[in-house]
């Protein structure tokens, strides 16, 4: 598998800038690996819409992320996991810091979402391995390369809506129908602080109503 990774990294370097962007877009949309993305785009003469449509109309018969090394993902998790085998909030924060992401960066929440985590800032082995395998990453360097794709979630209305729902559903911990105000205010500030100009007025209103 490592030989294939090296081969496709070489191919990726030889692509034109617009082709590289199409590969990234295809991978982000389908959560497939570079190898499959290049093959599919080449087949459809670099028409992304046609390549993506064919991917969903005719799903590949094999796991297109098979070039991802599960053993490398296991080793990466071992570097950060706590005694219970999970990444807790502190170890997850260290993991994100090694990706160049401060703890208050929204991309941290995007990673939780993409890994389908059951708790915010807590990732177990299955979520970590299966999540990054689906994304097409098996080491810190390849995950760093996907950070720009994670950031694009924040500017895509459909993806951001899905992220918003994910965060609030987890925050409720599936035990209550209504989130407590303090938690809601904190999450609104984190998720909407840069998007909603009237957030401070809204927060003040909610505090007055529910005080």
DOLO-691652 format. One record per residue: residue in one letter; z, y, x of N, C-alpha, C, CB in turn. Coordinates in steps of 0.02 Angstrom, whole numbers, padded with zeros to 5 digits, always signed. Atoms other than C-alpha are relative to their C-alpha. Glycine has a CB too. Layout:
<recs>
aZYXZYXZYXZYX
...
</recs>
This chain:
<recs>
x+00000-00060+00041+00000+00000+00000+00000+00063+00043+00060+00000-00046
x-00003-00060-00042+00040+00120+00141-00068+00019+00027+00049-00012+00058
x+00068-00015-00024-00139+00103+00207-00040+00037-00052-00036-00064+00021
x+00035-00034+00054-00205+00154+00038+00024+00071-00008+00008-00038-00066
x-00027-00068+00005-00090+00304+00032-00030+00044+00054+00077-00001+00006
x+00030-00038-00055-00152+00361+00203-00073+00015-00014+00008-00039+00067
x+00071-00009+00015-00333+00334+00150-00011+00055-00051-00030-00066-00025
x+00011-00050+00053-00318+00437-00008+00027+00069+00019+00032-00024-00064
x-00021-00065-00026-00221+00574+00080-00056+00032+00041+00064-00007+00044
x+00057-00025-00039-00370+00589+00199-00055+00024-00046-00027-00055+00046
x+00051-00019+00048-00490+00593+00052+00018+00066-00033-00010-00055-00054
x-00024-00060+00033-00384+00726-00033-00011+00062+00043+00074-00006-00019
x+00008-00056-00046-00391+00837+00121-00073+00023+00005+00026-00019+00069
x+00071-00016-00006-00582+00831+00120-00029+00030-00064-00038-00061+00020
x+00025-00027+00062-00598+00887-00060-00003+00076+00002+00043-00024-00058
x+00004-00073+00006-00649+01064-00105+00061+00025-00039-00066+00020-00036
x-00059-00026+00034-00512+01179-00171-00001-00011-00076+00007+00074+00013
x+00003+00009+00072-00575+01169-00351+00008-00074-00019-00066+00027-00027
x-00008+00071+00013-00583+00979-00339+00073-00021+00008-00044-00041+00048
x-00072+00014-00009-00404+00972-00272+00039+00021-00062+00027+00035+00063
x-00035-00024+00060-00348+01075-00421-00013-00046-00059-00022+00072-00017
x+00016+00047+00054-00438+00957-00540+00039-00065+00007-00075-00014-00002
x-00040+00060-00012-00351+00810-00459+00072+00012-00021-00003-00020+00075
x-00069-00016+00018-00181+00895-00480+00007+00005-00076+00022+00066+00033
x-00003-00007+00072-00221+00939-00661-00004-00069-00034-00058+00044-00025
x+00008+00067+00029-00277+00760-00699+00065-00039+00009-00059-00037+00033
x-00062+00037-00014-00121+00687-00616+00057+00025-00044+00019+00006+00074
x-00053-00029+00040-00007+00808-00708-00006-00020-00073-00001+00075+00006
x+00011+00014+00071-00085+00771-00877+00008-00074-00015-00070+00022-00020
x-00001+00072+00013-00094+00582-00858+00056-00037+00037-00066-00031+00020
x-00053+00029-00042+00051+00552-00735-00026-00059+00041+00059-00023-00043
x+00028+00052-00042-00065+00445-00628+00002+00022+00073-00073-00016-00022
x-00001-00011-00071-00082+00432-00440-00065+00032+00023+00013-00066+00038
x+00059-00033-00028-00205+00529-00330-00060-00048+00003+00015+00027+00070
x+00054+00048-00009-00307+00371-00298-00040-00008-00065+00027-00067+00023
x+00034+00010+00064-00344+00343-00482-00033+00065-00024+00051-00024-00053
x+00027-00065+00022-00369+00529-00518-00067+00014+00034+00050+00056+00016
x+00062-00012-00037-00502+00544-00381-00055-00047-00024+00011-00009+00076
x+00049+00049+00024-00588+00385-00439-00027+00019-00068+00031-00070-00002
x+00020-00017+00069-00591+00440-00621-00041+00064-00002+00062+00008-00044
x+00037-00063-00002-00649+00617-00583-00069-00008+00032+00040+00053+00037
x+00065+00013-00032-00786+00555-00467-00047-00034-00050+00009-00045+00062
x+00039+00037+00050-00845+00437-00605-00032+00048-00050+00044-00051-00037
x+00025-00047+00050-00865+00584-00724-00023+00066+00031+00055+00014-00052
x+00030-00057-00035-00939+00703-00594+00045+00062-00004-00068+00016-00030
x-00052-00052-00003-00778+00806-00586+00006+00042-00064-00016+00045+00058
x-00012-00031+00065-00777+00848-00770+00068-00024-00025-00057-00017-00052
x-00069+00021+00015-00590+00846-00806+00009-00021-00072+00048+00056+00016
x-00008+00017+00070-00603+00845-00995-00027-00069-00015-00036+00052-00044
x+00029+00066+00011-00718+00694-00994+00041-00055+00033-00072-00002+00026
x-00039+00049-00037-00613+00603-00864+00066-00015-00036+00013+00025+00071
x-00064+00009+00036-00451+00632-00961-00011-00035-00066+00034+00067-00011
x+00016+00032+00065-00531+00585-01127-00012-00075+00009-00061+00034-00032
x+00014+00071-00012-00594+00421-01053+00064-00037+00019-00052-00007+00056
x-00063+00032-00019-00423+00385-00979+00040-00021-00061+00042+00047+00043
x-00038+00016+00060-00342+00392-01150-00038-00045-00048+00020+00064-00036
x+00040+00044+00043-00487+00308-01241-00003-00071+00028-00071+00028-00008
x+00005+00066-00033-00494+00166-01114+00054-00005+00054-00071-00010+00031
x-00055+00004-00048-00323+00146-01033-00013-00053+00053+00066-00015-00036
x+00011+00049-00054-00332+00059-00863+00040-00063-00011+00017+00031+00067
x-00035+00064+00012-00283-00125-00870+00058-00013+00047-00048-00056+00006
x-00054+00010-00048-00164-00107-00722+00039+00064+00008-00028-00023+00067
x-00043-00058-00013-00024+00008-00671-00032+00042+00055+00071-00022+00020
x+00035-00042-00048-00114+00151-00587+00047+00031+00052-00038+00055-00036
x-00047-00025-00049+00045+00197-00495+00022-00056+00047+00061+00031-00034
x-00021+00057-00039+00047+00030-00404+00002+00014+00075-00046-00058-00014
x-00004-00016-00071+00025+00115-00236+00066+00035+00017-00059+00044+00021
x-00065-00029-00012+00197+00193-00257+00047-00056+00023+00027+00035-00064
x-00046+00049-00028+00328+00102-00154+00068+00004-00034+00007+00010+00076
x-00066+00002+00033+00479+00052-00258+00055-00003+00052+00005-00060-00048
x-00051+00005-00052+00573+00009-00099+00015+00068+00031-00022-00050+00055
x-00011-00067-00027+00547+00187-00035+00040+00042-00049-00068+00034+00015
x-00038-00036+00050+00612+00256-00199+00073-00023+00000-00031-00009-00070
x-00068+00027-00004+00763+00141-00187+00037+00031+00060-00001-00077+00005
x-00030-00028-00060+00795+00203-00011+00016+00074-00008-00046-00010+00060
x-00011-00071+00012+00778+00384-00065+00061+00010-00045-00062+00033-00031
x-00058-00005+00044+00902+00359-00206+00064-00017+00037-00008-00048-00060
x-00059+00020-00039+01023+00273-00086+00027+00059+00041-00017-00058+00046
x-00020-00058-00041+01025+00434+00016+00044+00049-00040-00062+00036+00027
x-00034-00050+00041+01094+00534-00131+00050-00028-00051-00051+00041-00036
x-00039+00027+00056+01177+00416-00255+00075+00000+00015-00022-00071-00015
x-00072+00004-00005+01363+00414-00289+00021-00073-00001+00034+00039-00058
x-00025+00069-00003+01474+00259-00287-00020-00041-00061+00075+00001+00007
x+00019+00037+00061+01423+00215-00465-00074-00015-00002+00019+00040-00061
x+00071+00015-00003+01240+00203-00411-00044+00054-00030-00013-00064-00034
x+00038-00055+00030+01188+00363-00500+00003+00062+00044+00027+00016-00070
x-00007-00068-00027+01152+00539-00443+00040+00039-00051-00071+00033+00013
x-00039-00043+00042+01291+00643-00516-00021+00072+00010+00075-00009+00013
x+00019-00071-00006+01282+00833-00535-00002+00026+00072+00047+00042-00040
x-00002-00026-00068+01331+00868-00354-00055-00031+00044+00068-00013+00032
x+00051+00033-00041+01216+00738-00275-00070+00018-00025+00009-00076-00003
x+00065-00022+00027+01074+00788-00392-00016+00070+00023+00000-00004-00077
x+00009-00068-00025+01100+00968-00340-00022-00001+00073+00066+00040-00007
x+00020+00007-00070+01086+00915-00157-00072-00025+00005+00048-00049+00038
x+00069+00025+00002+00927+00818-00197-00049+00056-00014-00006-00056-00053
x+00044-00056+00019+00850+00971-00280-00001+00052+00056+00024+00031-00066
x-00002-00048-00056+00907+01082-00135-00047-00023+00055+00073+00007+00027
x+00046+00027-00051+00812+00967-00017-00072+00007-00021+00017-00073+00014
x+00068-00014+00024+00660+00998-00127-00015+00074+00003-00008-00026-00073
x+00009-00072-00003+00685+01184-00100+00015+00034-00065-00069+00016+00022
x-00014-00027+00066+00752+01213-00275+00074+00018-00007-00019-00050-00055
x-00070-00018+00013+00912+01313-00308+00024-00030-00065+00008+00077-00001
x-00027+00035+00058+01027+01240-00439-00016+00034-00067+00075-00006+00007
x+00015-00035+00062+00984+01375-00567-00074+00005-00014+00031+00069+00002
x+00072-00001+00011+00796+01348-00552-00017-00044-00060-00038-00023+00063
x+00019+00039+00059+00719+01291-00717-00038-00064+00017-00042+00043-00046
x+00036+00060-00020+00615+01165-00621+00047-00060+00005-00036+00011+00067
x-00049+00054-00002+00775+01065-00601+00004-00034-00068+00071+00028+00020
x-00001+00028+00067+00777+01042-00790-00066-00037-00014+00011+00055-00052
x+00064+00034+00009+00592+00997-00787+00002-00070+00032-00057+00042+00032
x-00006+00065-00033+00631+00857-00663+00041-00047-00043+00031+00008+00070
x-00040+00042+00045+00767+00792-00779-00042-00025-00058+00062+00039-00027
x+00044+00017+00057+00641+00795-00921-00052-00052+00020-00035+00062-00027
x+00053+00046-00022+00503+00708-00822+00028-00069+00018-00036+00029+00060
x-00031+00065-00015+00626+00572-00770+00031-00031-00063+00054+00010+00053
x-00028+00025+00064+00681+00553-00952+00074-00016+00008-00039-00063-00024
x-00071+00010-00011+00862+00572-00900+00039+00003-00065+00027+00052+00050
x-00042+00000+00061+00996+00536-01030+00054+00052+00003+00031-00069-00010
x-00049-00054-00009+01111+00669-00958-00031+00053+00045+00066-00027+00030
x+00024-00053-00044+01074+00838-00881+00033-00005+00068+00013+00069-00031
x-00023+00001-00069+01091+00834-00691+00033-00067+00020+00050+00056+00011
x-00024+00067-00017+01134+00648-00693-00060-00048-00008+00060-00022-00046
x+00058+00044+00002+01001+00518-00650+00020-00069+00025-00059+00028+00044
x-00017+00068-00022+01024+00330-00644-00060-00031+00036+00022-00045-00060
x+00052+00031-00041+00921+00207-00542-00065-00011-00039+00025-00066+00027
x+00060+00013+00040+00801+00158-00682-00039+00064-00012+00018-00033-00066
x+00033-00064+00013+00765+00339-00726-00033+00027+00063+00051+00051-00026
x+00026-00026-00063+00740+00387-00544-00062-00039+00022+00054-00003+00054
x+00055+00041-00026+00629+00241-00493-00060+00000-00048+00023-00072+00012
x+00055+00003+00047+00526+00224-00652-00031+00069-00012+00023-00029-00066
x+00025-00068+00012+00513+00412-00676-00046+00024+00055+00057+00048-00007
x+00042-00023-00055+00447+00452-00503-00059-00047+00013+00042+00006+00063
x+00058+00046-00006+00338+00296-00502-00055+00022-00048+00022-00073-00015
x+00049-00024+00049+00253+00360-00661-00033+00065+00022+00033+00009-00068
x+00027-00064-00025+00233+00532-00582-00046-00011+00059+00057+00048+00018
x+00042+00017-00058+00159+00451-00426+00030+00023+00065-00067+00031-00008
x-00035-00022-00061+00291+00494-00295+00048-00054+00024+00038+00067-00013
x-00048+00049-00026+00394+00385-00180+00040+00025+00060-00036-00063+00018
x-00041-00028-00053+00469+00503-00051+00008+00075-00013-00031-00012+00070
x-00016-00071+00010+00536+00680-00035-00063+00044+00008+00054+00023+00049
x+00060-00041-00013+00371+00748+00034-00047-00001-00060-00036-00026+00062
x+00047+00004+00057+00266+00683-00112+00029+00033-00062-00017-00074-00015
x-00031-00034+00057+00393+00748-00238-00007+00076+00008+00075-00020-00006
x+00008-00072-00013+00387+00920-00156-00070+00024-00019+00013+00016+00074
x+00069-00018+00016+00198+00920-00179-00011+00008-00076-00049-00053+00027
x+00007-00005+00073+00224+00901-00367+00039+00058-00030+00022-00064-00032
x-00040-00056+00026+00342+01049-00383-00044+00053-00034+00039+00033+00057
x+00043-00048+00036+00196+01168-00425-00021-00026-00069-00062+00014+00041
x+00016+00028+00065+00149+01048-00566+00059+00006-00047-00021-00074+00007
x-00061-00008+00042+00329+01050-00629+00007+00072-00023+00062-00022+00040
x-00006-00071+00018+00326+01240-00626-00049+00020-00054-00011+00044+00062
x+00050-00017+00052+00170+01244-00734+00025-00017-00070-00065-00037+00014
x-00030+00017+00065+00272+01164-00873+00030+00063-00032+00055-00054+00008
x-00035-00059+00024+00365+01329-00888-00047+00053-00029+00040+00031+00056
x+00049-00048+00026+00205+01425-00928-00045-00030-00053-00042+00027+00057
x+00040+00034+00052+00128+01297-01046+00042-00003-00064-00022-00071+00023
x-00041-00003+00062+00190+01332-01225+00019-00068-00028-00038+00039-00053
x-00013+00066+00028+00176+01151-01281+00051-00038+00042-00065-00041-00005
x-00046+00034-00045+00264+01080-01128+00069+00033-00001-00028-00001+00071
x-00064-00035-00001+00398+01215-01130+00039-00015-00064-00010+00076+00008
x-00033+00017+00064+00435+01177-01313+00032-00069+00005-00050+00003-00059
x-00026+00068-00009+00456+00993-01269+00061+00001+00046-00054-00047+00028
x-00056-00007-00046+00570+01041-01123+00061+00029-00036-00019+00044+00059
x-00054-00032+00037+00674+01153-01236+00035-00050-00046-00027+00060-00042
x-00029+00050+00045+00699+01013-01363+00038-00053+00039-00055-00033-00042
x-00032+00050-00043+00741+00890-01225+00069+00024+00022-00044-00016+00061
x-00063-00027-00027+00875+01002-01151+00053+00005-00055-00011+00070+00031
x-00049-00009+00053+00958+01042-01317+00021-00067-00031-00027+00045-00053
x-00018+00065+00026+00952+00862-01378+00051-00035+00045-00061-00044-00009
x-00047+00030-00047+01039+00804-01220+00067+00037-00002-00029+00000+00072
x-00062-00039+00001+01165+00946-01228+00044-00018-00059-00017+00075-00002
x-00039+00021+00059+01216+00887-01401+00028-00070+00010-00044+00002-00063
x-00024+00067-00017+01242+00714-01324-00005-00049-00058+00072+00003+00025
x+00013+00044+00057+01178+00636-01486+00063-00015-00041-00029-00065+00025
x-00062+00012+00038+01352+00652-01561+00014+00054-00052+00059-00006+00048
x-00011-00054+00048+01343+00816-01654-00067+00028-00023+00043+00056+00031
x+00061-00029+00026+01214+00902-01762-00009+00072+00024+00000-00002-00076
x+00003-00070-00020+01258+01078-01703+00033+00007+00068+00034+00046-00053
x-00026-00011-00068+01285+01131-01523+00053+00055-00002-00057+00019+00049
x-00050-00052-00001+01441+01231-01484-00030+00064+00030+00062-00022+00041
x+00030-00065-00016+01406+01417-01460-00002+00014+00075+00037+00055-00035
x-00002-00015-00072+01461+01433-01278-00055-00038+00038+00069-00017+00029
x+00052+00040-00033+01346+01291-01224-00069+00026-00018+00006-00074-00019
x+00065-00025+00023+01202+01359-01329-00017+00065+00036+00001+00010-00076
x+00012-00065-00033+01222+01534-01255-00019-00010+00074+00062+00045-00004
x+00014+00013-00070+01222+01464-01078-00071-00028+00009+00051-00048+00030
x+00066+00030-00005+01066+01360-01109-00055+00050-00019-00005-00061-00046
x+00049-00052+00018+00975+01504-01196-00011+00046+00059+00024+00039-00061
x+00006-00045-00057+01013+01614-01046-00042-00032+00055+00069+00020+00027
x+00036+00035-00053+00946+01482-00926-00074-00010-00018+00033-00067+00015
x+00068+00017+00020+00792+01435-01027-00042+00061-00020+00002-00048-00058
x+00037-00055+00031+00745+01599-01110+00012+00068+00031+00016+00004-00073
x-00018-00065-00030+00819+01734-00999-00059+00040+00025+00047-00011+00056
x+00059-00035-00027+00651+01775-00920-00057+00005-00050-00024-00035+00063
x+00054+00002+00049+00549+01749-01078+00013+00042-00062-00013-00071-00020
x-00018-00031+00063+00644+01830-01221+00037+00065+00014+00043-00048-00043
x-00028-00065-00016+00674+02016-01199+00060+00019-00042-00052+00051-00007
x-00054-00017+00045+00794+02024-01346+00057-00051+00003-00025+00006-00071
x-00050+00053-00003+00902+01880-01287+00071+00027-00001-00011-00042+00062
x-00068-00028-00001+01054+01989-01250+00022+00022-00069+00004+00059+00050
x-00016-00022+00068+01046+02064-01425+00013-00061-00044-00058+00042-00030
x-00008+00062+00040+01026+01890-01501+00067-00033+00017-00058-00049+00014
x-00062+00032-00021+01172+01822-01399+00061+00039-00029+00004-00003+00076
x-00054-00041+00027+01283+01968-01452+00007-00011-00075-00013+00075+00014
x+00000+00012+00072+01234+01941-01634+00034-00067-00016-00071+00001-00028
x-00028+00066+00012+01276+01755-01625+00075-00002+00015-00037-00052+00043
x-00071-00002-00016+01444+01792-01544+00039+00035-00054+00012+00034+00068
x-00033-00036+00053+01487+01915-01681+00004-00042-00065-00036+00065-00014
x+00002+00042+00061+01436+01793-01819+00049-00058+00004-00071-00026-00011
x-00040+00061-00006+01528+01643-01749+00067+00009+00037-00041-00053+00035
x-00064-00011-00036+01679+01726-01666+00059-00022-00043+00007+00075+00019
</recs>
